[in-house]
Amino acid sequence: MKISQEQANLIADPRAFAAWDPIHELYRDLRRDAPLAKASPEGYGEFWVVTRFADIQAIEKQNELFHAGDRTPTLMPLATEEFIKQMTGGSPHIVRSLVQMDNPDHFKHRMLTQSWFMPQSLKKLEDRIREIARSFVDKMLATEGECDFARDIAFYYPLHVVMEVIGVPEADEPRMLKLTQELFGAADPDLNREGSADMTAEESAAITGAVVADFHNYFSTISEERRKDPQNDLATIIANAEIDGLPIGFQEAMGYYIIAATAGHDTTSATTASAMIELAKSPDMLKRLQDDPSLIPGFVEESIRWETPVKHFLRTATADTEIAGQKIAKDDYLYLAYPSGNRDEAVFDDPFEFRPERSPNRHVAFGYGAHICLGQHLARMEMRVLWEELLPKLKTLELNGAPTRMAASFVCGPKSVPVRFSVN
């Protein structure tokens, strides 16, 4: 079965994710009528669109059968794919991080830092994260009742946390934010390097390559410093890492830095900003959370499900197989629509309602299986601590204008959340 051209084009259109409702309406229709169907957006290759929770999970847990690295794991036009191969000498990857790896490389590289991100290790960071959260709460309260929560708080709080974890100086944080937004917001004229809404596939790929080169230049210097003078930070682990007894490769080290320095904060920023939108629309929810702070972890979990900041990954079938009765051929490309899985009516009651009390809430926003998000526990802690510090201070809260969202089809979320508030 193949979905319509109009539906296929919408899946690939960054503006659909900025508009929010059209993409969720499309996924709802596909879950009902064509939960596993082929799509061929104009300018793109053909792929299966996987919209049901169970099918996404089934693919994610079979990492040998469905590879992340055989082709690009993020959706891009065919012309962009070809241009990247020309730039890289044949590789489909402009960055080689955990996201683009399969085993055995994926496991070996993940193990370098996994213990750093486990809950027992992160407990040592909680007091420091709380200090950072309090400083941003103070910054918000100092605005005297009006701010853009996304631009003033949500973008910078997780950024500061993760940059401190990596070992990036505070003075360089604005640079890291700019590069992240240029990388993930390549289709958004407010965020991309050229300020353009109409770039060719080749121009977009070239600009992305330039952004990646800037990351390489920056983190090459950090790596050199950490090899000479090790510190208690993630940069030291990456700079001095060994794989099979040999120093980690340059591309792999740079990929590690880039994924930590981009997805390590941007996904948390998107989720935090999205949660604020829902909170500002519901005085009753604010009161419930204030009266019962034990609901805050559930509020965080629901905000992760609700926003699902990573909108998709793609996988390549390594052999003929079958998913939900549908035959999948070797080399078929599968698009995992995470926001759709997280609103699957077969799994979530009233999935289009934001419910902090939702339990269980076994969403797939962090992925599943071997590729589950390395930083998931840090992200949860950051958000929980921020809300624990902020919510008791608020007397009233409301939107102070219409929020706007990034035009992007991979990692994205709100880019402006104007709020008005009063304090206790």
Secondary structure, DSSP 8 states (H G I E B T S, - for coil): -B--HHHHHHHT-HHHHHH-HHHHHHHHHHHHH-SEEEE--TTS--EEEE-SHHHHHHHHT-TTTEESSSS-SS---HHHHHHHHHHHTS-S-SS-SGGG--TTHHHHHHTTTGGGGSHHHHGGGHHHHHHHHHHHHHHHHTTSSEEEHIIIIITHHHHHHHHHHHT--GGGHHHHHHHHHHHHTTT-TTTSTT--S---HHHHHHHHHHHHHHHHHHHHHHHHHHHHS--SSHHHHHHT-EETTEE--HHHHHHHHHHHHTHHHHHHHHHHHHHHHHHHT-HHHHHHHHH-GGGHHHHHHHHHHHH-SB-EEEEEESS-EEETTEEE-TT-EEEEEHHHHTT-TTTSSSTTS--TT-SS----TT--GGGS-TTHHHHHHHHHHHHHHHGGGEEEEEESS--EE---SSB--EEE-EEEEEE-
